[in-house]
Structures are given as C-alpha cells and as structure tokens.
C-alpha cells in the first residue's frame, strides 16, 4: 500500500486554489498539459469524473484546468490513497530492514521505498 505524507493542510502543493474576500483563484499551476500516455490517460479519467475541463488558450492550443478549481485535480488523483496531512517529516533514515520516516515526535511510519518531492535543499536535510 501507499502512504502519502504531506506537510500541507490540503492536497495539491503547487496545484492549489485560494479563497479570499469573496474571490476564488488558482495560483501556482493554473493549468496542466499532458504528453506522456499515462498522464494523458489520467487526465481523461479526471475529465470523465468532472474534475477537469478543457480551456482553449489560443486558436490552436487547449489546456486542462480543474473543475471547478485546480484543487479538484489532486483530489481526484488522491482517491483511494492513504494520506496523512499536516505532518512534516524531519528525517528519513534506515530503520532495521526498512526506511523510517520521522517527525518532531519520532518514528511515524516505515516503508520499503520513498518518493520525495521536496526541493533538493530540503531533501538533502531529510537524508543527512
């Protein structure tokens, strides 16, 4: 099984939506495009589910945007995943025959593999 550990309050990271003073706006990634077959397939499923829609940005270019907001795409992608949010990992280290994931209070999870999406400087600190 897969466990996603995220220090944020909500899913999305760079694909997010804000609400302020009665306005709703996407910031970070305002749209997505796909070339790889796997992502093309994922976006087709998201479109069928109503989580994205086409946006024609010029006469010959169509991109995809979240529907109704960009936050809807990562929410669709997270369907069926175990997600632990508002958890900041401060260290990743060997833990017996596994990889240990530690927050400020200690070990919170172990696994066989890790995918780290933090910027390089943060990743270096996690693995130090």
N, CA, C and O atoms as a MOPAC input file, in Angstrom:
PM7 MOZYME 1SCF
protein

 N      0.83400 1    -1.18300 1     0.00000 1
 C      0.00000 1     0.00000 1     0.00000 1
 C      0.88100 1     1.25000 1     0.00000 1
 O      2.07400 1     1.18300 1     0.29800 1
 N      0.29300 1     2.36100 1    -0.33000 1
 C      0.99800 1     3.63800 1    -0.42800 1
 C      0.47600 1     4.57200 1     0.65700 1
 O     -0.73100 1     4.67400 1     0.87600 1
 N      1.38800 1     5.24600 1     1.32700 1
 C      1.04700 1     6.28000 1     2.29300 1
 C      1.66300 1     7.58200 1     1.80700 1
 O      2.87300 1     7.65300 1     1.59000 1
 N      0.85100 1     8.60100 1     1.63400 1
 C      1.32500 1     9.92900 1     1.25800 1
 C      1.40300 1    10.76100 1     2.52800 1
 O      0.41900 1    10.89800 1     3.25600 1
 N      2.58200 1    11.31600 1     2.78700 1
 C      2.77200 1    12.18400 1     3.94700 1
 C      3.01400 1    13.59100 1     3.41300 1
 O      3.92200 1    13.81200 1     2.61100 1
 N      2.20500 1    14.52800 1     3.85800 1
 C      2.21700 1    15.88500 1     3.31500 1
 C      2.21100 1    16.87900 1     4.46200 1
 O      1.40100 1    16.76900 1     5.38200 1
 N      3.11600 1    17.85300 1     4.40700 1
 C      3.13300 1    18.84000 1     5.49400 1
 C      2.05800 1    19.90400 1     5.32900 1
 O      1.81500 1    20.67900 1     6.25500 1
 N      1.41900 1    19.95800 1     4.18500 1
 C      0.39400 1    20.96300 1     3.93600 1
 C     -0.93700 1    20.64900 1     4.59400 1
 O     -1.17700 1    19.53900 1     5.06900 1
 N     -1.80000 1    21.66600 1     4.60700 1
 C     -3.14300 1    21.49100 1     5.16700 1
 C     -4.07500 1    20.80800 1     4.18100 1
 O     -5.00700 1    20.11000 1     4.58000 1
 N     -3.82300 1    21.01000 1     2.89500 1
 C     -4.69000 1    20.45100 1     1.86100 1
 C     -3.84300 1    19.84500 1     0.76000 1
 O     -2.66600 1    20.17300 1     0.61100 1
 N     -4.44700 1    18.96700 1    -0.00100 1
 C     -3.77000 1    18.36800 1    -1.14200 1
 C     -3.46800 1    19.40800 1    -2.20600 1
 O     -4.16700 1    20.41400 1    -2.32300 1
 N     -2.43000 1    19.15800 1    -2.97400 1
 C     -2.21300 1    19.96800 1    -4.16100 1
 C     -0.83800 1    20.55600 1    -4.32300 1
 O     -0.32200 1    20.59900 1    -5.44000 1
 N     -0.22600 1    21.00900 1    -3.25400 1
 C      1.08800 1    21.62300 1    -3.39700 1
 C      1.04400 1    22.81200 1    -4.33900 1
 O      0.39500 1    23.81800 1    -4.05100 1
 N      1.73800 1    22.69300 1    -5.47200 1
 C      1.78900 1    23.77900 1    -6.45900 1
 C      0.51100 1    23.88300 1    -7.28400 1
 O      0.35100 1    24.81700 1    -8.07000 1
 N     -0.38300 1    22.94100 1    -7.11100 1
 C     -1.68200 1    22.97400 1    -7.80500 1
 C     -2.71900 1    23.27600 1    -6.73500 1
 O     -3.24300 1    22.36700 1    -6.09100 1
 N     -3.01100 1    24.55300 1    -6.55200 1
 C     -3.88400 1    24.88700 1    -5.43300 1
 C     -4.80700 1    26.05000 1    -5.75700 1
 O     -4.66100 1    26.73600 1    -6.76900 1
 N     -5.74800 1    26.24000 1    -4.87000 1
 C     -6.78900 1    27.24600 1    -5.02400 1
 C     -6.89500 1    28.03200 1    -3.72800 1
 O     -6.81600 1    27.46700 1    -2.63700 1
 N     -7.07000 1    29.32100 1    -3.85700 1
 C     -7.26100 1    30.17000 1    -2.67700 1
 C     -8.62000 1    30.84400 1    -2.74100 1
 O     -9.17200 1    31.09100 1    -3.81300 1
 N     -9.13200 1    31.13000 1    -1.56900 1
 C    -10.36300 1    31.90700 1    -1.43200 1
 C    -10.04900 1    33.07900 1    -0.51700 1
 O     -9.54100 1    32.90500 1     0.59100 1
 N    -10.36200 1    34.27100 1    -0.99900 1
 C    -10.07100 1    35.45200 1    -0.18900 1
 C    -11.02100 1    36.57600 1    -0.57600 1
 O    -11.19600 1    36.88000 1    -1.75600 1
 N    -11.62400 1    37.18100 1     0.41800 1
 C    -12.51700 1    38.32900 1     0.21300 1
 C    -13.58600 1    38.05200 1    -0.84000 1
 O    -13.89100 1    38.91800 1    -1.65900 1
 N    -14.15000 1    36.86000 1    -0.82100 1
 C    -15.20600 1    36.51100 1    -1.76200 1
 C    -14.73000 1    36.07400 1    -3.12900 1
 O    -15.55100 1    35.73800 1    -3.98300 1
 N    -13.41500 1    36.06700 1    -3.36600 1
 C    -12.86800 1    35.64000 1    -4.64900 1
 C    -12.27700 1    34.24500 1    -4.52500 1
 O    -11.78400 1    33.86100 1    -3.46500 1
 N    -12.32800 1    33.49500 1    -5.60900 1
 C    -11.69900 1    32.17800 1    -5.69600 1
 C    -10.71000 1    32.24800 1    -6.84600 1
 O    -11.07500 1    32.63500 1    -7.95600 1
 N     -9.44500 1    31.87300 1    -6.58800 1
 C     -8.46200 1    31.92000 1    -7.66600 1
 C     -7.45000 1    30.79300 1    -7.51800 1
 O     -7.10000 1    30.37700 1    -6.41300 1
 N     -6.99400 1    30.31600 1    -8.67100 1
 C     -5.95600 1    29.29700 1    -8.72200 1
 C     -4.61300 1    30.00900 1    -8.72900 1
 O     -4.44900 1    31.02800 1    -9.39900 1
 N     -3.65600 1    29.47400 1    -7.98800 1
 C     -2.30700 1    30.03200 1    -8.02500 1
 C     -1.33900 1    28.86900 1    -8.08600 1
 O     -1.72100 1    27.72000 1    -7.86300 1
 N     -0.11000 1    29.16200 1    -8.38300 1
 C      0.81600 1    28.07700 1    -8.68000 1
 C      0.54200 1    27.63100 1   -10.10200 1
 O      0.63900 1    28.43800 1   -11.02700 1
 N      0.20800 1    26.38400 1   -10.29500 1
 C     -0.12000 1    25.87000 1   -11.63600 1
 C     -1.56600 1    26.22700 1   -11.95700 1
 O     -2.49100 1    25.74300 1   -11.30500 1
 N     -1.75600 1    27.07200 1   -12.96000 1
 C     -3.12100 1    27.46400 1   -13.32000 1
 C     -3.77500 1    26.48600 1   -14.27900 1
 O     -4.99500 1    26.48900 1   -14.43900 1
 N     -2.95600 1    25.63600 1   -14.92900 1
 C     -3.47700 1    24.64300 1   -15.86800 1
 C     -2.46000 1    23.52500 1   -15.99700 1
 O     -1.32900 1    23.65300 1   -15.52700 1
 N     -2.85300 1    22.43300 1   -16.63100 1
 C     -1.94100 1    21.32100 1   -16.91000 1
 C     -2.06200 1    20.93200 1   -18.37600 1
 O     -3.08700 1    21.15900 1   -19.01900 1
 N     -0.98400 1    20.33800 1   -18.88600 1
 C     -0.98000 1    19.73500 1   -20.21700 1
 C     -0.38200 1    18.34900 1   -20.06800 1
 O      0.30500 1    18.06500 1   -19.08600 1
 N     -0.63700 1    17.49500 1   -21.03000 1
 C     -0.12600 1    16.12600 1   -20.93800 1
 C      0.43500 1    15.68000 1   -22.27200 1
 O     -0.15300 1    15.92700 1   -23.32500 1
 N      1.59000 1    15.01400 1   -22.21400 1
 C      2.18700 1    14.39700 1   -23.40200 1
 C      2.37000 1    12.89800 1   -23.19500 1
 O      2.12100 1    12.11400 1   -24.11000 1
 N      2.80000 1    12.49500 1   -22.01200 1
 C      3.01000 1    11.08200 1   -21.71800 1
 C      1.69500 1    10.31700 1   -21.68000 1
 O      0.67700 1    10.84500 1   -21.23100 1
 N      1.71500 1     9.08100 1   -22.14900 1
 C      0.47800 1     8.30600 1   -22.26400 1
 C     -0.21100 1     8.09000 1   -20.91600 1
 O     -1.43900 1     8.11300 1   -20.84300 1
 N      0.56600 1     7.87900 1   -19.84800 1
 C     -0.04100 1     7.64300 1   -18.54200 1
 C     -0.77800 1     8.87800 1   -18.04400 1
 O     -1.88500 1     8.77400 1   -17.51600 1
 N     -0.15800 1    10.06400 1   -18.21200 1
 C     -0.80400 1    11.28300 1   -17.73200 1
 C     -1.98100 1    11.66000 1   -18.62100 1
 O     -2.99000 1    12.17000 1   -18.13400 1
 N     -1.85600 1    11.41000 1   -19.93000 1
 C     -2.98900 1    11.63200 1   -20.83600 1
 C     -4.17300 1    10.78400 1   -20.37900 1
 O     -5.30500 1    11.26600 1   -20.33100 1
 N     -3.91100 1     9.52200 1   -20.04400 1
 C     -4.96400 1     8.61900 1   -19.58200 1
 C     -5.56400 1     9.09800 1   -18.26000 1
 O     -6.78200 1     9.07900 1   -18.08600 1
 N     -4.71300 1     9.52500 1   -17.33600 1
 C     -5.19400 1    10.03200 1   -16.05100 1
 C     -6.08700 1    11.25500 1   -16.24900 1
 O     -7.14200 1    11.36400 1   -15.62400 1
 N     -5.66700 1    12.16800 1   -17.11400 1
 C     -6.48000 1    13.36400 1   -17.35500 1
 C     -7.80300 1    13.01100 1   -18.02300 1
 O     -8.81800 1    13.65600 1   -17.76100 1
 N     -7.80400 1    11.99600 1   -18.88100 1
 C     -9.06800 1    11.55900 1   -19.49500 1
 C    -10.03100 1    11.04600 1   -18.42400 1
 O    -11.22500 1    11.34300 1   -18.46400 1
 N     -9.50700 1    10.27500 1   -17.46600 1
 C    -10.35300 1     9.79100 1   -16.37100 1
 C    -10.85000 1    10.94900 1   -15.50800 1
 O    -12.01000 1    10.96600 1   -15.09400 1
 N     -9.97000 1    11.91700 1   -15.23800 1
 C    -10.36400 1    13.08000 1   -14.43600 1
 C    -11.43200 1    13.89400 1   -15.15600 1
 O    -12.34800 1    14.42600 1   -14.52900 1
 N    -11.30800 1    13.98600 1   -16.47300 1
 C    -12.30900 1    14.73100 1   -17.24900 1
 C    -13.65900 1    14.02100 1   -17.20200 1
 O    -14.69300 1    14.66500 1   -17.02900 1
 N    -13.65300 1    12.70000 1   -17.35300 1
 C    -14.88900 1    11.92000 1   -17.26900 1
 C    -15.54700 1    12.09000 1   -15.89900 1
 O    -16.77200 1    12.14400 1   -15.79200 1
 N    -14.72300 1    12.17300 1   -14.85800 1
 C    -15.23500 1    12.33600 1   -13.49100 1
 C    -15.66500 1    13.77500 1   -13.19500 1
 O    -16.24600 1    14.04600 1   -12.14400 1
 N    -15.38200 1    14.68800 1   -14.11300 1
 C    -15.75700 1    16.08500 1   -13.90300 1
 C    -14.77000 1    16.88000 1   -13.07300 1
 O    -15.09900 1    17.96600 1   -12.59600 1
 N    -13.54400 1    16.35100 1   -12.89000 1
 C    -12.54700 1    17.03400 1   -12.06800 1
 C    -11.70200 1    18.02700 1   -12.85400 1
 O    -11.04500 1    18.88500 1   -12.26400 1
 N    -11.71200 1    17.91600 1   -14.18900 1
 C    -11.03700 1    18.89000 1   -15.04600 1
 C    -11.91600 1    19.17600 1   -16.25200 1
 O    -12.86500 1    18.44700 1   -16.54000 1
 N    -11.57700 1    20.25500 1   -16.95100 1
 C    -12.25100 1    20.58500 1   -18.20400 1
 C    -11.24800 1    21.27500 1   -19.11500 1
 O    -10.20600 1    21.75000 1   -18.66500 1
 N    -11.57600 1    21.32300 1   -20.40400 1
 C    -10.70700 1    21.97500 1   -21.37600 1
 C    -10.81400 1    23.48700 1   -21.25700 1
 O    -11.86400 1    24.03200 1   -20.91500 1
 N     -9.70100 1    24.15000 1   -21.55000 1
 C     -9.65600 1    25.60800 1   -21.61300 1
 C     -8.88100 1    25.96500 1   -22.86500 1
 O     -7.69600 1    25.65100 1   -22.96900 1
 N     -9.52000 1    26.60700 1   -23.80100 1
 C     -8.86400 1    26.98900 1   -25.05300 1
 C     -8.14100 1    28.30900 1   -24.82700 1
 O     -8.77000 1    29.35100 1   -24.64200 1
 N     -6.80100 1    28.25200 1   -24.84500 1
 C     -5.99900 1    29.43900 1   -24.54800 1
 C     -5.58800 1    30.19900 1   -25.80700 1
 O     -5.18900 1    31.36100 1   -25.72800 1
 N     -5.68200 1    29.55100 1   -26.96100 1
 C     -5.42800 1    30.20900 1   -28.24300 1
 C     -6.15800 1    29.41800 1   -29.32000 1
 O     -6.79200 1    28.40400 1   -29.02700 1
 N     -6.07200 1    29.87500 1   -30.55900 1
 C     -6.78300 1    29.20300 1   -31.64500 1
 C     -6.39900 1    27.73400 1   -31.78600 1
 O     -7.22600 1    26.90900 1   -32.17500 1
 N     -5.14600 1    27.40400 1   -31.47000 1
 C     -4.69300 1    26.02800 1   -31.68100 1
 C     -4.14600 1    25.35900 1   -30.41800 1
 O     -3.43600 1    24.35800 1   -30.51100 1
 N     -4.46700 1    25.89500 1   -29.25100 1
 C     -3.95800 1    25.27800 1   -28.02300 1
 C     -5.06000 1    25.17200 1   -26.97600 1
 O     -5.71300 1    26.15300 1   -26.61800 1
 N     -5.24000 1    23.93400 1   -26.49900 1
 C     -6.18700 1    23.65100 1   -25.42200 1
 C     -5.40000 1    23.04600 1   -24.26600 1
 O     -4.59200 1    22.13900 1   -24.46200 1
 N     -5.64100 1    23.55000 1   -23.06900 1
 C     -5.03400 1    23.00300 1   -21.85600 1
 C     -6.16500 1    22.54500 1   -20.94900 1
 O     -7.33800 1    22.77300 1   -21.24500 1
 N     -5.81500 1    21.90300 1   -19.85300 1
 C     -6.83300 1    21.43600 1   -18.91700 1
 C     -6.73500 1    22.22400 1   -17.61700 1
 O     -5.64700 1    22.52500 1   -17.12500 1
 N     -7.91200 1    22.54700 1   -17.07700 1
 C     -7.98500 1    23.23500 1   -15.78900 1
 C     -8.89000 1    22.43300 1   -14.85900 1
 O     -9.75600 1    21.68200 1   -15.30700 1
 N     -8.67800 1    22.60400 1   -13.57800 1
 C     -9.51700 1    21.92900 1   -12.59700 1
 C    -10.94700 1    22.42500 1   -12.66900 1
 O    -11.20300 1    23.57700 1   -13.02200 1
 N    -11.86900 1    21.54800 1   -12.33200 1
 C    -13.28900 1    21.90900 1   -12.37700 1
 C    -13.94100 1    21.53400 1   -11.04700 1
 O    -14.00400 1    20.34800 1   -10.72400 1
 N    -14.41200 1    22.46600 1   -10.29100 1
 C    -14.42300 1    23.88100 1   -10.65300 1
 C    -13.11100 1    24.60900 1   -10.37700 1
 O    -12.91100 1    25.70200 1   -10.90800 1
 N    -12.20100 1    24.04700 1    -9.56200 1
 C    -10.92700 1    24.71300 1    -9.27100 1
 C     -9.78100 1    23.73700 1    -9.47500 1
 O    -10.00400 1    22.53200 1    -9.59500 1
 N     -8.55900 1    24.24700 1    -9.51600 1
 C     -7.39100 1    23.38500 1    -9.71400 1
 C     -7.23000 1    22.37300 1    -8.58800 1
 O     -6.65300 1    21.30700 1    -8.80100 1
 N     -7.72200 1    22.68000 1    -7.41300 1
 C     -7.60900 1    21.73500 1    -6.29600 1
 C     -8.33800 1    20.41700 1    -6.59600 1
 O     -8.01000 1    19.38100 1    -6.01600 1
 N     -9.32000 1    20.45600 1    -7.49500 1
 C    -10.08600 1    19.25100 1    -7.79900 1
 C     -9.24900 1    18.17100 1    -8.48400 1
 O     -9.53700 1    16.98500 1    -8.32500 1
 N     -8.22300 1    18.55600 1    -9.24000 1
 C     -7.38500 1    17.54500 1    -9.89400 1
 C     -6.59600 1    16.72100 1    -8.87700 1
 O     -6.68300 1    15.49400 1    -8.92500 1
 N     -5.82600 1    17.32200 1    -7.95400 1
 C     -5.14100 1    16.47600 1    -6.97400 1
 C     -6.09700 1    15.69400 1    -6.07600 1
 O     -5.76800 1    14.59300 1    -5.63500 1
 N     -7.26900 1    16.25000 1    -5.80100 1
 C     -8.24300 1    15.49300 1    -5.00700 1
 C     -8.68100 1    14.24600 1    -5.76700 1
 O     -8.82700 1    13.17900 1    -5.17200 1
 N     -8.89100 1    14.37000 1    -7.06500 1
 C     -9.23600 1    13.20600 1    -7.88200 1
 C     -8.09200 1    12.19400 1    -7.85800 1
 O     -8.32000 1    10.99700 1    -7.68700 1
 N     -6.87000 1    12.67500 1    -8.02900 1
 C     -5.70900 1    11.78600 1    -8.06900 1
 C     -5.49300 1    11.06300 1    -6.74500 1
 O     -4.92100 1     9.97300 1    -6.72500 1
 N     -5.93700 1    11.64600 1    -5.65400 1
 C     -5.73200 1    11.05600 1    -4.32500 1
 C     -6.78900 1    10.02800 1    -3.94900 1
 O     -6.69800 1     9.40700 1    -2.88900 1
 N     -7.77600 1     9.84300 1    -4.79000 1
 C     -8.84600 1     8.89600 1    -4.48100 1
 C     -8.25600 1     7.51800 1    -4.17600 1
 O     -7.50000 1     6.96800 1    -4.97600 1
 N     -8.60400 1     6.97700 1    -3.02800 1
 C     -8.15700 1     5.64000 1    -2.65000 1
 C     -6.80300 1     5.58500 1    -1.97000 1
 O     -6.37500 1     4.50900 1    -1.55300 1
 N     -6.11300 1     6.71700 1    -1.84500 1
 C     -4.80400 1     6.72100 1    -1.19000 1
 C     -4.94700 1     7.02600 1     0.29800 1
 O     -5.86000 1     7.74000 1     0.71400 1
 N     -4.03700 1     6.47700 1     1.08800 1
 C     -3.94100 1     6.86300 1     2.50000 1
 C     -3.09800 1     8.13000 1     2.54300 1
 O     -1.97900 1     8.15000 1     2.03000 1
 N     -3.62300 1     9.17700 1     3.14400 1
 C     -2.92600 1    10.45700 1     3.16900 1
 C     -2.87900 1    10.97200 1     4.59500 1
 O     -3.88700 1    11.00800 1     5.29900 1
 N     -1.69300 1    11.36500 1     4.99700 1
 C     -1.50300 1    11.96200 1     6.32200 1
 C     -1.02100 1    13.39300 1     6.09300 1
 O      0.09300 1    13.61000 1     5.61500 1
 N     -1.86000 1    14.35900 1     6.43400 1
 C     -1.53600 1    15.75600 1     6.17300 1
 C     -1.12100 1    16.46900 1     7.44600 1
 O     -1.27000 1    15.95000 1     8.55300 1
 N     -0.59700 1    17.67000 1     7.26200 1
 C     -0.09100 1    18.48500 1     8.35800 1
 C      0.94600 1    17.71500 1     9.17000 1
 O      0.99000 1    17.80000 1    10.39800 1
 N      1.77400 1    16.96500 1     8.45600 1
 C      2.83400 1    16.18300 1     9.08100 1
 C      4.13900 1    16.50700 1     8.37100 1
 O      4.28700 1    16.22600 1     7.18200 1
 N      5.07900 1    17.09300 1     9.08800 1
 C      6.36100 1    17.43900 1     8.48900 1
 C      7.40500 1    16.39500 1     8.85800 1
 O      7.73300 1    16.21400 1    10.03100 1
 N      7.91300 1    15.72400 1     7.86400 1
 C      8.99100 1    14.76100 1     8.06600 1
 C     10.28200 1    15.54500 1     8.25600 1
 O     10.60200 1    16.42100 1     7.45200 1
 N     11.02500 1    15.23400 1     9.31700 1
 C     12.27800 1    15.94200 1     9.56400 1
 C     13.49500 1    15.05500 1     9.31000 1
 O     14.62000 1    15.54600 1     9.23000 1
 N     13.26500 1    13.73600 1     9.18200 1
 C     14.37900 1    12.83300 1     8.89600 1
 C     13.85700 1    11.56400 1     8.24100 1
 O     12.79400 1    11.04800 1     8.58600 1
 N     14.63900 1    11.08000 1     7.28500 1
 C     14.39500 1     9.77700 1     6.66500 1
 C     15.68100 1     8.98400 1     6.84700 1
 O     16.75200 1     9.44000 1     6.44400 1
 N     15.58700 1     7.80000 1     7.45100 1
 C     16.78700 1     7.02900 1     7.76300 1
 C     16.47000 1     5.53800 1     7.75700 1
 O     15.31100 1     5.13100 1     7.83200 1
 N     17.53600 1     4.72800 1     7.66700 1
 C     17.35200 1     3.27900 1     7.78300 1
 C     16.74600 1     2.96700 1     9.14700 1
 O     17.12400 1     3.55500 1    10.16100 1
 N     15.81400 1     2.04500 1     9.15300 1
 C     15.17200 1     1.60900 1    10.39300 1
 C     15.03100 1     0.09700 1    10.27400 1
 O     14.02800 1    -0.40800 1     9.77000 1
 N     16.04700 1    -0.61600 1    10.74300 1
 C     16.07600 1    -2.06300 1    10.53500 1
 C     16.21000 1    -2.34200 1     9.04500 1
 O     17.09700 1    -1.80400 1     8.38300 1
 N     15.32900 1    -3.18300 1     8.52200 1
 C     15.35100 1    -3.50600 1     7.09300 1
 C     14.45900 1    -2.57500 1     6.27800 1
 O     14.23900 1    -2.81000 1     5.09000 1
 N     13.95000 1    -1.53400 1     6.90000 1
 C     13.03300 1    -0.61000 1     6.24000 1
 C     13.60600 1     0.80600 1     6.20800 1
 O     14.71300 1     1.06100 1     6.68100 1
 N     12.83400 1     1.69600 1     5.65000 1
 C     13.12000 1     3.12400 1     5.69900 1
 C     12.21400 1     3.70900 1     6.77200 1
 O     11.01300 1     3.43900 1     6.79300 1
 N     12.78700 1     4.50600 1     7.65600 1
 C     11.99800 1     5.14200 1     8.70500 1
 C     11.72300 1     6.59600 1     8.38100 1
 O     12.58800 1     7.31200 1     7.87600 1
 N     10.51100 1     7.01800 1     8.67600 1
 C     10.09000 1     8.40000 1     8.45300 1
 C      9.78400 1     9.00500 1     9.81400 1
 O      8.92900 1     8.50800 1    10.54700 1
 N     10.48700 1    10.08200 1    10.14500 1
 C     10.41800 1    10.66100 1    11.47700 1
 C      9.88300 1    12.08800 1    11.42100 1
 O     10.28600 1    12.88300 1    10.57300 1
 N      8.96800 1    12.39900 1    12.34100 1
 C      8.54700 1    13.79000 1    12.51700 1
 C      9.14500 1    14.27900 1    13.83600 1
 O      9.99800 1    13.60000 1    14.40800 1
 N      8.72100 1    15.42500 1    14.32300 1
 C      9.30000 1    16.00300 1    15.54000 1
 C      9.11500 1    15.11200 1    16.76000 1
 O      9.87000 1    15.22700 1    17.72500 1
 N      8.11500 1    14.21800 1    16.73400 1
 C      7.84400 1    13.34100 1    17.86900 1
 C      8.48200 1    11.96400 1    17.74700 1
 O      8.40700 1    11.16700 1    18.68200 1
 N      9.11300 1    11.67000 1    16.60600 1
 C      9.76200 1    10.38300 1    16.42400 1
 C      9.26000 1     9.64700 1    15.20000 1
 O      8.71500 1    10.25200 1    14.27600 1
 N      9.44700 1     8.33300 1    15.20000 1
 C      9.08000 1     7.48100 1    14.07000 1
 C      7.56600 1     7.47900 1    13.87100 1
 O      6.81200 1     7.22300 1    14.81000 1
 N      7.12000 1     7.76600 1    12.63600 1
 C      5.67500 1     7.74400 1    12.37300 1
 C      5.28600 1     6.69600 1    11.34500 1
 O      4.12200 1     6.30100 1    11.27300 1
 N      6.26000 1     6.23400 1    10.53700 1
 C      5.93600 1     5.23300 1     9.52000 1
 C      7.21900 1     4.59200 1     9.03100 1
 O      8.29900 1     5.17600 1     9.11800 1
 N      7.08000 1     3.37800 1     8.51500 1
 C      8.19600 1     2.70800 1     7.85300 1
 C      7.72500 1     2.22800 1     6.49200 1
 O      6.52900 1     2.06000 1     6.25200 1
 N      8.68100 1     2.01200 1     5.61300 1
 C      8.33100 1     1.53400 1     4.28600 1
 C      9.52300 1     0.92100 1     3.58800 1
 O     10.64400 1     0.94400 1     4.09600 1
 N      9.26400 1     0.37300 1     2.41500 1
 C     10.32100 1    -0.24100 1     1.61100 1
 C     10.92300 1     0.74900 1     0.61900 1
 O     12.07400 1     0.59500 1     0.21000 1
 N     10.15700 1     1.75600 1     0.23200 1
 C     10.59700 1     2.73700 1    -0.75200 1
 C     10.06500 1     4.11000 1    -0.36400 1
 O      9.11900 1     4.23800 1     0.41300 1
 N     10.70600 1     5.14100 1    -0.93400 1
 C     10.24200 1     6.51400 1    -0.70200 1
 C     10.33000 1     7.29900 1    -2.00100 1
 O     11.29200 1     7.16300 1    -2.75800 1
 N      9.33600 1     8.10400 1    -2.24500 1
 C      9.37700 1     9.08700 1    -3.32100 1
 C      9.33600 1    10.43800 1    -2.62600 1
 O      8.39300 1    10.74500 1    -1.89700 1
 N     10.35900 1    11.23400 1    -2.85500 1
 C     10.46700 1    12.52500 1    -2.18300 1
 C     10.27600 1    13.62000 1    -3.22400 1
 O     10.96800 1    13.64600 1    -4.24200 1
 N      9.34200 1    14.51600 1    -2.96700 1
 C      9.06700 1    15.59300 1    -3.91800 1
 C      9.49100 1    16.95700 1    -3.39400 1
 O      9.22000 1    17.97500 1    -4.03100 1
 N     10.14200 1    16.99000 1    -2.25600 1
 C     10.61400 1    18.25800 1    -1.69600 1
 C     11.75200 1    18.80200 1    -2.55600 1
 O     12.42500 1    18.03700 1    -3.24600 1
 N     11.97200 1    20.11900 1    -2.52200 1
 C     13.11600 1    20.69500 1    -3.22800 1
 C     14.42900 1    20.07000 1    -2.74900 1
 O     14.50200 1    19.53700 1    -1.64100 1
 N     15.45900 1    20.13900 1    -3.58700 1
 C     16.73800 1    19.46900 1    -3.32100 1
 C     17.32800 1    19.83600 1    -1.96200 1
 O     17.81500 1    18.95700 1    -1.25200 1
 N     17.29600 1    21.10400 1    -1.58900 1
 C     17.88300 1    21.51400 1    -0.30600 1
 C     17.16200 1    20.84400 1     0.86300 1
 O     17.80900 1    20.39100 1     1.80700 1
 N     15.84400 1    20.77800 1     0.81100 1
 C     15.07800 1    20.11600 1     1.87500 1
 C     15.34300 1    18.61400 1     1.86800 1
 O     15.47700 1    18.00600 1     2.93000 1
 N     15.42000 1    18.01700 1     0.69700 1
 C     15.68000 1    16.58000 1     0.59500 1
 C     17.03700 1    16.24000 1     1.19100 1
 O     17.17200 1    15.24000 1     1.89500 1
 N     18.04000 1    17.06300 1     0.91600 1
 C     19.36700 1    16.84000 1     1.48600 1
 C     19.34000 1    16.81300 1     3.00100 1
 O     19.99700 1    15.97400 1     3.61700 1
 N     18.58500 1    17.72100 1     3.61300 1
 C     18.47000 1    17.75500 1     5.08000 1
 C     17.74300 1    16.51900 1     5.60900 1
 O     18.09500 1    15.99900 1     6.66800 1
 N     16.73300 1    16.04800 1     4.87700 1
 C     15.98500 1    14.86700 1     5.31300 1
 C     16.86300 1    13.62300 1     5.35300 1
 O     16.70600 1    12.76400 1     6.22100 1
 N     17.78300 1    13.53800 1     4.40800 1
 C     18.59800 1    12.33400 1     4.26700 1
 C     19.93100 1    12.42400 1     4.98700 1
 O     20.69300 1    11.45700 1     4.99200 1
 N     20.23000 1    13.57400 1     5.60100 1
 C     21.53400 1    13.76800 1     6.26600 1
 C     21.64600 1    12.93000 1     7.51800 1
 O     22.67100 1    12.97000 1     8.19800 1

